[in-house]
Amino acid sequence: MINHLCLSWFLLFCLGPAYFSAWAQVSISGRVTSAGVPIGGVRVDLRQGEASRFLVYTFTDGEGKYRLTTNHAGKLALHFKALSYESLAKEIELGQKDTIVDVGLIAGGLEQLQEVVINAKRPYRLGRDTIELKAQSFLQGDERTVEDLLKKIPGLNVGTDGSIKIGQKEVEKVMIEGDDFFEKGYRLLTQNMSVQPIDRIQVLQRYSNNKHLKGIENSDKVALNLQLKEDSKHQWLGSVSAMGTMTEPLLYQASLNLMRIEKKNKYYLLGTANNNGVDAVSSINHLLYSAQTDEPGQVGIGAKTPTLIDFMPDLPDFDYRRTNFNRDQLLSFNTILNPTKKLKIKWLGFVNPTKKSFYRNTVQDYNIKSIQFTNTEDYELNKRINTYFTKVELQYDINRQSSLTYTGNLGSLSRHDTGDLLFNGNNTVETTEMQGYLTNHNFTYSYKLSDREAIVSSARLIAQQSPLDYRIDQYYYEDLFQVGSISDVYQRAENNLQYLGITSHYVRKQKNSDFMELAFSNEYKMQELATDLVLHGTDGTDIRPSGFSNRLDFGSNNAHIMTKYTIKRRKWEWTPQLHTAFIHTRLRSYGSVQSRNNLFFSPRVLAKWTPHRKGKLEATLSFQQSSADLMEVVPNYYTTGIRNFMKGLNDIVKLNNSGTVLTYTHGNMLDKFFANLSMGYNILFDYISTRSVLNTNFNLNEQLVLKNKKTTFYKAQFNYYVKPLNGNLRLDIGANFAAYETSISGIGNRKIRSGSHEYGLSYRSVWKYWLNIHTGSRMQLSSFSSESTNRLVNTYSFLNAFFKVSENIQASLKNEAYRFGSFLSEVPGTYYFSDFSFAYDAKKIKARFSINAKNLLNNRHFRSATVTDTYRSLIEYRLLPRYIALGFDYSF
């Protein structure tokens, strides 16, 4: 409670000045003309007296319009000045209401100016919906990829996974000269493309993915567009890089980027291979599955088979490349062709064979009243993944008002996992195999009825198969199944999806800028899941325990209507929205059939208020109704790993929740001060929790429906350019709280309260000297309270220094310090890491030679701690050893 109050007071302190100043401010607006013709570029300034200094000023736009805001009142003077026009001063009296002042200037007033020479370099250009940044203004010399450059731009947040956000909004795509290769899989581009040919970065606000909706759609999306230097267009360009060690361990990294960007056709080839921890493909899920949400004409979002077993480690807030023992290979070829003015063809294909190894030692402590035991695991995971994927997109413009788009993809997804586990002193080998495929086809027809209205209709077909075979060569479940003489345990899973969806969206922008949207959709989804747990006896017999196999078909037909209307009135914007759905759901399991017909209502209201020129306040209030999904209705147990079994509700339940979110944004990424603050509260009137049976060798988790789970969050980010320090200061604050219940056999329902806080402060310099730094610190606090309270504090600090020794010689030093809380009488440890690189740029031959040293302190293990509502654990990870590699980069 104290934490809630402290953070609430802090947010009030931060929001208060902006809030109260917004109430005190009034605006002065109007139009400047001459003989009835609007005049642009007129300077308008507000003064307290004829000879006093101005309080605030602005310039008229191309339509002669201007707008000022001030918190002064009483008698003031407006001054209007422009070359070739006589100056004008107008006295006004301001109260608490906004004032409109229109004036007409008289031609004349010729002024003789002295010769003035101005040399100014602006790193940006600001348009109505576009912020254009000069790449050269943010380069410090150590950038190799586009991602390295984006990390240097204030207001752009590049996550550890490569995602790019502006404030709290992730960008839709990263384009090259207006064309997009990878959609939300842009990490393939930003983490591999050389920064050398980049001239400018455009931040596209209010972006529309559909060109026919531009100027109509009420969009708040953001996208990036990379503009190339003129000498980089209409020719083949790219880069080749290689790096390797000369002694043990033998590590390497090599990549090839090749592109040709023309007005009509664009080509991009990427090839990379490494075994030094770099994830070659980053995240390909955005390419494999539909990812465009809240988009007119989109249907089938999130339609995919569920994941039953996944052993990928959930690392703490830590550089995954230090623990990733890998051998990644990726070959990708992408092209955009315009054979005619009306036809555009986009093709993408990649092959990604990957091998990964991961090492983890865990001590897991359960201490809940009478349930007390400790498990130890020494685990080595060897993972082999083969992904083959191709995607084609055809865009045909029927005429200027309409177009037809087809998008189709086909993917082959296979993986083979082998885990060597020492569990409580017993050796176990577990294997997982999957050979699946995915195909996705989408047709979209867009018709622009007029400059203010359009219709977008789509049809999507998805088919996916994800079969899974899981086996362990030890038997830990004698207490569970009451049978002995078992040699190994095996589970076969069939996991299939068929989906068909159609939708039609009508959007209209009224003359007064009001906006309306109406959508009709129908989605049919059939999911098949069959799991079969088999105990292989030492005598060759097969035992199938009762209640541990499933064979079900889960089908649903969802017909829904969405209506939305946006009302814009000066500083205010209101958007009421209603989503109505009629869902017929059918669950068949071993001949038993359940069916439900449900009518869902999900209203939502979004309000926006612009109290002043730099401030925007947004509030959302929503109520949502939904139905349980496939994995929540599974009637019998299935295994999700060596110790865990899960079962669903065996019932088609209706879930209700409500929430509100308040967000305040001050300024934009180009301002000296840029801030985002948000807070939210959510109550799940019905939520799915678990009833668990905890045992040393196994956990049985049965899902059940409980009432009234409450969650709260606070998040704030402040960016401030400190002129005396010539750098950007950033403060991040966040907190999450939850109150809910779980159930444990033998104990009953437990009330859980969880909380987490995060505080971070960082500084990045933009010195025009031989030295630049990026430094900061972050603290994370987490806790779970029930019968007792478990708390954990983790801290992270870093200091990165970049040295520009000369025009051609650079060096960088990266230092990190991690300190993790711990349990079981362990003393919290602090882990230090240091990386160094030295580079020489041979600019005449466009080459770069480097020496790279990683993990200079040669840390071989890394220990962290975690807490949950049922256990606390210490986890030790094995790290890549220290190595020194020679590198070579060549750009052409």
N, C-alpha and C positions, 0 to 999 in steps of 0.2 A: 504494500500500500504506500509506504514511504517512497519507493522508487517511482510509483505512478505519480505521486504528488510532485516530487522533484522534477520529473521530466515534464509534467504539465506546466509547472511554473516556468521552466526554462523555455518551453515553446511559447507560452504567453509573453514572456519577456522579449523573445525574438519577434513574434508577430505583433505585439502590442504597438510599437512605434509606427509600423506600417499601417496598422488598422486605424489608429486614432488620427494619424496624419491624413489618411484617406478621407475621413469624415470632415476634417478641417479644410481640405482643399476644394477649390472651385475651379472651373475651367472657363476660359475665354476662347471663343472660336468665331470664325467668320469667313468672309470671302473678300478678296481684293481684286478689283477690276479697273479697267480704264476704257471709257466709252463703251461699257458693256462687255468688253473682252477680258477674260480672266488673265491675271499676270502671275507667273511663277517666279520663284527666286527672290521675292520681296522679303527683306528682313523685318520681322515684327518683334519689337522688344517692349517690355513692361517696366515702367519706372515709377518711383514714388513722387518725383517732382521733375520739372523741366530739365534741370541741370544735374540731377542725381545719376548715379550709375544704375544700369539696368538690373532688374531682379532676375529676369528670365527672358530668353529669346528663342525664336524659331524662324523658319523660312516657309513661305507658301509653296505648295506643291504645283503640279502642272495644271490643276484646275483652279488655282488661285486660293485654295483653302488652307487655313492654318488652325492651330489649336495650341493653347498654352494652359498650364495649370499652376496655381499659386495658393499659398495659405495666408496671403496678405489680404487685408480688407480696408475699406475706406476709399478716399480719393486717390486714384492712380492715373498714370498717363500711358497711352499706347502710342508708340512711334513706328511709322512705316517708312522704310527707305529702300530705294532701288535706283540703279543707274538709269538715266534717261527719263526719270520721273521726279516731280517735285516732292520733297519730303512732306510728311503729314504727321501731326501730333493730335491725338484725340483724348480728351479727359473723360474718364469713366469713374463710376463709384461702384465698388464691389461689396456685396453682402454675403449671404449664405447660399445664393442661387447662382447657377451657371449663367454666363452672359454671352450674348451673340452680338458681335460688332462687325458690320459690313461697311467697307469704305471704297471710294473711287479715287484713284490717283490721276493727276493731270500730267500729261506728257511735257517734258522739259527738264529744267534743273540739271543741265550738263555740268559735270564735274571734271576738273583737270586733275589727273592722278600722276604722282611721281612714279618713275619706273620701279617696279617691285619684282624681285626675283625670289620665288618660293621653291625651295627644294624639300619636298615632303614625301615620305614613303609610308603609305597606309597599308598595313598587312591584310586589309579586308575591304570588301565592297558590300554594302548593305542594300538589298532590293526589297520589294514588297514581300515576296515569299522565299527569297534566296539570300543566303549569306555566302559570300565568295571569299575564300581565304587563299592568300599566296603561300604556296608551299615553302618558298625560299625563306620567308619570314620566321618559320618555325624550325628550320633545320639547324642542328648544332654540330653535326659532323659524324655522329655515331649511328645514324639511321641506315638500315639496310632494306627493310621492307616497308610497305605502306602502313602496316600496323605500328611500326616504330615511330613513324611520323605522326600518326593520329594520337599516340600517347602524349605527344608534346603540346597538343592544342588544348588550351583551357576550355572547360565546359564539355569536352568529349571524354567519356569514361570508357576505357577499354578494360573489360574484365579478364580474369585469369583464363577463362575459356575462349577468349577472342571476341566475345559479344561487345557491341558498341552501343552506348547509350548517350543521349543528350538529356541531362537531368535524370529523370527516371523512365524515360521513354526509349525503347530500343529502336534502332533504325530498321527500316523495312528491307533495304537492299543497298549494295554498293555498286554503282554503275561505272562504266568507262565510256566517256563521250556519249552519255545518254542511253547506252544500251546495257542491259543486265545479263550477266552470264549465270549467276548462281542463286539468285533470290536471297532467301535468308541463310543459305549456305555460304555467305560471302566470306567466311573465314578462310576458305580455300584461296581466295584472291588476296585478302589483306595480309595474310601471314606468309605469302610466298612471292607476291609481285614486288619487283624492285622499285624503290622510291625514285630512282634516277629520272625517269621520263615524266614525272608528275610536275605540272605547272601550277594548278590550282585545285582546291577542294571546294566543291559547292555543297552547302547544306540546304536541302530542299524542304521547306516547311509546307504544311498543308498539302502534302504530296498525295496524288491519286495514282494508283497502279493501272487504272484503266483510263486511257487518253480521252475517251468520250465523256468521262465524268469530271474532267478538269474544269474548274469554275462552277460546277454544279454540286459535287459531293461536299458535304460538310466535314472535311477531313482534318484530323490533327496528327496525321502520320508524318514521319521524317525519313528522308533518304539522303544518301551521299552520292555525289557524282564526281568522278575524277577526270579532270581535264589535262590533256597531255601537252607538252611543249610542241610547238609547230614543227621543229626538226625531228620529232619522234613519230609523226604521222606519215601514213602512206609508204611505209617501209617496214621491213622486218627488224624488230629489235627485241632485246631480251637480255638475259644474264645467265651465266654459268658459275656455279660455286662448288667448291669441294673443300672438305676439311677432314683431317685424320690424324691419329696418333702414330708415333714411330715406335713406341714400346707398349708393353702390356699396361692396361687392357687395350686391345686393338678396337678402337671406336672410329666411326666415320659418319660423315653427313655429306650428301651431294644432292644438287638440285639443278634443274634446267627450266627456265622460263622463256618462252618464245611467243611473241605476239605480233600481230599486224593489224593496225587500226586504220580503217578507211571510212569514208562517209557511208558507203553502202555495205561493205563486208568487213567483218571483224573475226580474227582468229586468235585463240589462246591455247597454248600447249604447256602443260605442267608435268614434269617428271621429278620425282624425289625419292630418295632412299636414305635411311639412317639407322643406326643402332645406338645412338647416344641419348635416347629418352624423348626426343621430339615426336609428338603425335602428328604424323604426316597428314592425316585427313581431318584432324580436329573433331568436329561433329558433323556427320553426314545425315543425321536424322531430318534436318530441314530440307534436304534434297529428296529423301526417300518418301517422306510423308507430306501431306498438305499442311501448310503452315500459315496461310494468309487468313487471319481472323478479322472479324468486324469489317468485312469487305463486301459491298454489293455484288451479288452474283456468285458468292462462294457457298459451297455446300460440301459436306463430307469431312469437315475439320475434325481431326482426332480419330478418324475411323481406322483402326489398326488392331491387330491381334495383341492381346495382353502378354506381358513377359512373366513367365512362371518361375524361372530360375536365372539369376544373374549374379555372377561372382566378382564383377568389377568392383574394386575397392572404393569405399566412400572415404576419401582422404580428408584430413582436416584442412584448414586454410593454409595450404602448403604447396610449394612448387612441385607439381606432379612429375616433372621431368627428372627430378632427382631420384624418384623411386621406380621409374618406368624402364625396366630392362626389356628392350624391344628390338625388333627388326622389321621396320616399316618400309613398304614400297607402295608407290602411288604413280599411276600414269593416267592423265586426264587430258582429253582433247575436246575443245569447245569451239563452236563457230556460230556466227550470226550472218546470214546471207539475205540480201534483198535482190532477188533475180528480176523483179519488176517493182514498179512503184506501189503496187497493191499487195504484194506478197512478201512476207518476212518469214524466214526459216531459222529456228534456233535448235541446235543439236548439242547435246552434252553426253559424254561417255567417260567412265573411269573404271579402272581396275585397281583394287586395293588388297593385295595379300599382305597379311600382318601377323607377326608373332610377338607375343608379349609374355613376360614373366614377372611375377610379383611375389614378394616375400613378406610375411607378417607373423608376428608372435603376439598372442593375446592372453591376458589374464582377465577373466570375467567373473565379477563377484555379485552374487545374489544374496540379499539380506533383507527379507520382508517377513517380519514376525517369525513364525515357525519355519519358514522356508529359508534355509541358509546353506549355500554350497558355493564352491569356486571351481570354475573350469579353466583349463589351460589348453591353448592351441598353438602349435608351430605349423605354419601353413605356407606351402609353395604352390602357386598357381601358374600353369603354363597354358597359354591361350593362343589358339590359331584361328584367325578370322580371314575369310575370303569373300570379298564383296565385288560383284560385277553389276554395273548399273548403267542404263542408257535412258535418255530422255529427249523427246523431240517436241517442239512447239511450232505450230503453223499459225500465222496471223494473216488473214486475208481481208483487205478492206473492200467491201462490196461497193461502197461509195463513200462520200465524205461524212455521211451521217451514220454509217453502220459498218460493222466488221464481225467476222467469225473467227474464233480461235479454237484450235484443238491442241491439247497437251496430253501426251501419253508417255508413260515410263514403264520400264521392265527391269526388275532387279533380282539377282540371285544372291541370297544371304546364307552363308554357312559358317559354322563355328565348331571347334573341337576344343574342349577344356579338359585339362588333367590337373587334378589337385592332389598333392601329397600332404597329408595331414597327420600330425602327431597329436591325437586328442586324448588328454588325460593319461598320456603314456602309451596309448595304443596307436599303432601305425594303420593308416587308412588311405586307400586310393579311391578318389571319386572322379568319374568321367561324365562329361556332358557333350552330346552331339546334336547338332541341328543342321538340317539342309532344307531351307525354305525358299520361297519365291514371293514376289510382290508384283502386281501389275495395277496400274492406275490410269484411267482414261477420263478426260474432261472436255466437254464441248461448251463453249460460251458464245452467245450471240448478244452483241451490244448495238443498240439503236438509239441515236440521239434525236429525239423528237423535235427539239428546238434548242436554242441557246440556254434554256433554263430547265429542260426536263429530258430524261433518258430512261430507257428500259434495258436491264441486263438480265439475261436468262441463261441458266447453266444446267447441264446434266453430267453426273459423274458416276463411273463404274469402278469399283475396287474389288480385287480378289487377292487374298493373301493366305499362304499356308506356312505355319511355323511348327512343324513336328519336333519333338524333343525326346531324347533318350538319356536317362540319368541312371547311374549305377554307383554303388559303393561296395567295397569288398569286405566290409566288416558288418557285424550285426550288433546293434546297440539297443534293440527294442524288446528284449525278452520280458521286461517288466510291463511293457505295453501290450504285447500280443500273446504272452503266456505260452510261447512255443520256443523250442530250442533246436539245436543242430541245424542252424542256418548258415550257409556259406557266404551269401551276398544278397543285396537288396537292389531291386531294379524297378524303375518307373518309366512307362511309355506314355507320352502325351501327344494327342492329336489336337491341333489348335488352328482352326480355319475360320475365315471371314469372307462373306459375300455382302457387298453393299451396292445399293443403287439409290441415287438421290437426284431430285430435280428441284429447281427453284427459279423464281422470277422476281426481280426487284424493280420497283418504279421509284425514281427519285426526281424531285422537283425543287428548284430554288425560286422562291417568289421574288417579285420586284422589290419588296422591302427587305430582302435578304433572309426572310424566313425560309425554312427548309423542311421538306416532308419526305418520308420514305415509307413505302409499303411493300411488304415481301410475302410471298406465298411459297411454301416449300412442302415437299413430301419426301421422307427418307425411309427406305426399307433396309433393314440390316438383319442378317442371319449369321449367328456365330455357333460353331460346333466345337465342343470341348469333350475330349475323352481322356481320362487318366486311369492308369491301371498299375497298382502297386503289387509287386510280386516278390515273395520271399523264396529264394532258391534254397532248397534243402540240400544237405550234404549227401543225401541218398538219391538225388536227382529229381525229387518231387517239387512241385510248385504250389505255394500256399498264397492265396489271395485273401488277406484279412477283410472281414466284413466292415463296411463303412469307410474303406480307404480306396475306393475306385469310383469313377464318375463317368457317366455317358449322358450328355445332355445337349439339346438344341435350344438355343435362346434366340428368339426372333422378336423383332419389334417393327411396327409401322408408325411413323411419327409424322402427322400432318399438322403443320403449324402456320400461324399468321403473325407477322410482326408489323406493328405500326409505330411510327415515330414522327414527331413534329417539333421543330425547333423554332422558337420565337426569339427574335433579336430586337432589342430596344436599347439603342445607345450603349450604355455600359453593361446592360444585362443580357443574359441569354438563358432561356429555359428550354429544356428538352424532355418532355414526358414521353415515355415509351411503354408499350404493352406487348408482351409476347404470349400468345395463346396457343396451346398445343393440345391435340387429342392423340393419345398414344395407346395403341393396342399392343400388349406385350404377351408373349406366349413362351412358357418354359415347359419343356418335355424332358423327363428324366426317367429312364428305365420304364417307359410306358405310362408313367404318371404325368398328367398334363395339368398345368396351371395357366390361367389366362386372366388378364386384367385390362379393363378399359378405364383410362384415367384422363381427366380434363385438367390441364395445368394452366395457371395464370401466373405470369412473372412480370409485374410492373417495375418500372425504374424511372427515376427522375434525376436529371443532371442539370445543375445550375452553374452558370459562370458569371462572375462579376469582375469588371475591370475598374477598380476604385481610382487608379491613376495610371499614367502612361506606362510605368514599368511594372505594375503589379497586376496579378490575375489570381482570383480566388475561385476554386471549383469545388462543388459539393455534389456527391452522388448518394442517393438513397434508393435501395433496391430490396425487393422481395423475390425469392426464386423458389420454384418447385421443380423437383427432378425425380427420376426413378433410379432404382438400383441398377448397376451394370452387371456384366457377366460374372466377374470374379466375386461379386457380393451376393450372388444367388447360388453358388456351387453347393450342392447338398451334402457332399461327403468330403473327407480329408484328402489332400494331395500334398506332396512334399515340396518345399521350396529350398531345400538344402539338407545337410546331414542331420541337423537337430530339430528342424522346424517343420511342422505340419499345419496346414491352414484349411478351414472350411468356411463356406458362406452361410447365408441366412436360410436358404431353401425357401425363399419367399420373395415375391415382387413387392417391395415396399415403396412408399411415397415419402420423399424427404423434403423438408421445408427449411429455408434459412433466410435471414435478413441481415443487411449490413449497410453501413454508411462510411463514406470516405471523404475527407476534407483535405484539399491540397492548395497550397499557396505558392506561387512562383513570382519571384522578383527579378526583373531584368532578363537579359538573354546572355548567351555565351560570349558576346563581344563586350559586355559591360564590365566595368571595373569591379562591380559587385554583382554576383549572380547567385541566387539561392532557390532551393526547392525545399518545401516543408510539407509533410503529409501526415495524417493520422487517420486511423480507421477503427471501427468496432464492428464485430460480426457475431451473430448468435445463430447457432444451428439448433433449431427447435427439435429436429430429429437428426441424429448422426450415428454412424456405424462405428462401434468400438469393438473390443475383443474380450472374451472370457478365456483365460489361459490356464492350462495345467502345466506347471513348471517342474521339470525333473532334470537331474544331472545329465542324462543322456538324450532327452528330447523335450520339446515344448509343443503342446497342442493348443492351437489358437482357433477359437470359434468366434465368428463375428456375431454381434447382436446390436439391436437398435436401442440407444439411450436418448435422453432428452437434455436439451439446453447446454450445449457446449459453447463457451464464450471465448472469443479471442479479441485481442487489442494490439494495435501496433502504432509506433511512432517512427518517423524517419525524417531526417533533415540533412541537407548538404549545403554548405556555404563555400563559395569561391570568391576570394578577394585578392585583387592585384595590389600588392604593397609596393608603392612607387619607390620609397627610400631603399627597399631591399631588391628592387627590380626582379620581382618574382611573384608567383601565384601561391597564395595560402589557401588551403582547403581543409574544412572541418566536416567530418561525417559523424552523425549521431543516429542510432537506431535502437529500437527496443521492441520485443514481442512478448506477449503474455497470453496464457491460455488456462482455462479452468474447465476440466472435464472429468469423466469417470471411466475407469476400466474395472474388470473383474478378474479375480484370481481364485481358482478352485481351492477351497479350504479356508479362504480368508473373506471372500465376498467382494462387494463393490468397494473400490478405493477412489476417493476424491483426490485428483491430481491437480496441482498448480505448477505450471512451468513458466519460466521467464528467461529471457536472454537480453543482454544489453551489449551494444558495440559502440565504442568511441574511437575516432581516428583523427589525427592531425598530421598534415603533410605540407611540404613546401617544395616547389620546383622553381629554380632560378632561370632567368632569361638574360644572363649577363653576356655582354659583348666582349668577353675577355677570354683568356686561355682556360678558364675553369668554369664549370657549371655543376650544380648539385641537385639531387632529388632525395629528400630525406623525410622521414615521418615515423609515426608510431601508432599502434592500434591495440586496443584492449577489448577482449571479449569475456563477458561474464554470463554463465548459464546456471540454472538451478532447477531442481525438481523437488516438490514438497508433497509428502503424503503422511505416512507414519513417522517419517523423519525427513530431514532436508539434506540434499546433496548439492554442493556448490562447486563450481569450477571456474578458475580464472586463467585465461590464456592471453599472452601478450606477444606482439610482433613489432620489431623495429628494424629500420633499414637506413642505410646511407649509401647512395650511389653517387660517384664522382666521375665526371668526364673531363679529361685534360686534352686540350688542343695544343700540343707541343709546338707545332709549326703548321704551315698551310697543308702539308702532306702527312703529318704524323699525329696520330691520336692514340689516346689510351683511356681505358675506363676501368673503374674498380667498383664492384658491387658487394656490399656487406649486408648480411642479414643476421638477426638474432631472434630466436624463438624461445619462449618460455611457456611451458604447459603445466597446468596443475596435475596432480597425481593422487593416487589412493594407495591403500594397502601398505601403509607405513613407508612408502617410497618418498624420497625427497624430490620436489620439483626440479627438473633439470633445465638448464639453458643451453641451447644449441646455436653455435656460431657457424656461419657459412661465408665464404669469400670467393669471388670469381674475379678474374682479371683478364683483360684483353689489350693487345697492342697491335696497331695497324698502321701500314704505310700505303698511301694512295699514290699510285703511279698514274697521274691524271692524263698524261700524254697518250698512254696506251689503254686508258679506261680500265685499269686493273687495280686490285687491292690485295695486299699480302698481310696476313695477320697471324698472331700467336694468341691462342685462347686457352686459358687455364680455368678449370672448373673444380669446385670443392677443394680449394687449396689446403684447408685444414684437415682434409681426408676423413671426414665423419663417415663412418660405415653403418651406423644405426641411428634411428631417430625415434624417440618415444613420446607419445601423447596420451591424453586421457579423455574419456567421454563419460557422460552421464545420461541415463534415460529414466523412464518412470519405473523400470523393473530391475535394472542392474547398473553397475558402474564398472568401467574396464580401463585397463592399461594396454595400449597397443604399440608394439615396436615394429618399425618398418626397416627393411634393409635398403641402403642407399647405393647409388652408383659411386665407384671410388674416384679418387682424385685422378685427373688426367690433364695432359697438356697436348694440344693439337695445333698443327700448322694448317692455315687456311688460305684459300685463293678464291677471289671473285673477279669475274670479268664481265663487263657490260658492253653491249654492242647495239 
